Amino acid sequence: MAGLSQRRAAFVARLRLPKSRAREATVLVEGVRSVSEALEGGVKVSFAVRSPKLETTEPGRALARRLEALDVAQVDDGELARLSDTERHQGVLLICEEPTAGLDRLVSGGRYLVLDRVQDPGNAGTLIRAAVAFGLDAVVCLDGTVDPWGAKTVRSSAGMVFRLAVVRADAADAIARLEELRVPILVADAAGKNVDERRFDRGFALVVGNEGGGVRTEITQASEALVAVGMPGPAESLNVAMAGAILLHALTREAASD
């Protein structure tokens, strides 16, 4: 196990910059769980970086054994802290190729989550994690949405972003594809009908929108229905990630009980 070269250290540092990460089409994955999920998802690994801290927990030791088959650089805990994007690193980084998927991954009868200009990486990651939890077929990130492969989004998804297809597309192209497939477009909107009062047997594409501005007008106009979370309490609204997760649970509940 060799040390980390200056060239590779500089490369890892560049991946913390959004434009550099996108240009390199390379993902920086941090933490034991996220790295483990990436490996389970079959990513193409470039190399990994680890430090002694990885060996301080049983999950970390199990991951260390998996990493033995890969190109791994050994550094001390201080150097990994300088490379890390987190305040408290877990002793491991993974550098891998960005998975790619196009709109051809969408099919009739599929169940999809569409992120429309969701800006916060924590919200985006949580929504992707919910999509995996509720068995969706893909997540579609429309133009204006935060980078799904940015380090903070990957970390917020707990690595679940590697567990399903993530499609990036312009809104117009995504709408056209969903309409071609006759997949109902459902827009999450507080003014919509309680989702528990509707059933969708032809799959669905649930669209959740920007934290402040909601879903863009052209998507709302193309939608089959506006759906909302029924809230008997005094709260006026929910965080977009929370609302999206509840809506996904409601939309997939009947299928799960079959």
Sequence and secondary structure as in RCSB ss.txt:
>XXXX:A:sequence
MAGLSQRRAAFVARLRLPKSRAREATVLVEGVRSVSEALEGGVKVSFAVRSPKLETTEPGRALARRLEALDVAQV
DDGELARLSDTERHQGVLLICEEPTAGLDRLVSGGRYLVLDRVQDPGNAGTLIRAAVAFGLDAVVCLDGTVDPWG
AKTVRSSAGMVFRLAVVRADAADAIARLEELRVPILVADAAGKNVDERRFDRGFALVVGNEGGGVRTEITQASEA
LVAVGMPGPAESLNVAMAGAILLHALTREAASD
>XXXX:A:secstr
 B   HHHHHHHHHTTSHHHHHHHTEEEEESHHHHHHHHHTT  EEEEEE GGGGGSHHHHHHHHHHTTS EEE 
 HHHHHHH SSSS  SEEEEEE     GGG  TT EEEEEES   HHHHHHHHHHHHHTT SEEEEETTS  TTS
HHHHHHTTTGGGGSEEEEE HHHHHHHHHHHT  EEEEEEEEEEGGG   SS EEEEEEBTTTBS HHHHHH SE
EEE    SS     HHHHHHHHHHHHHHHHHH 
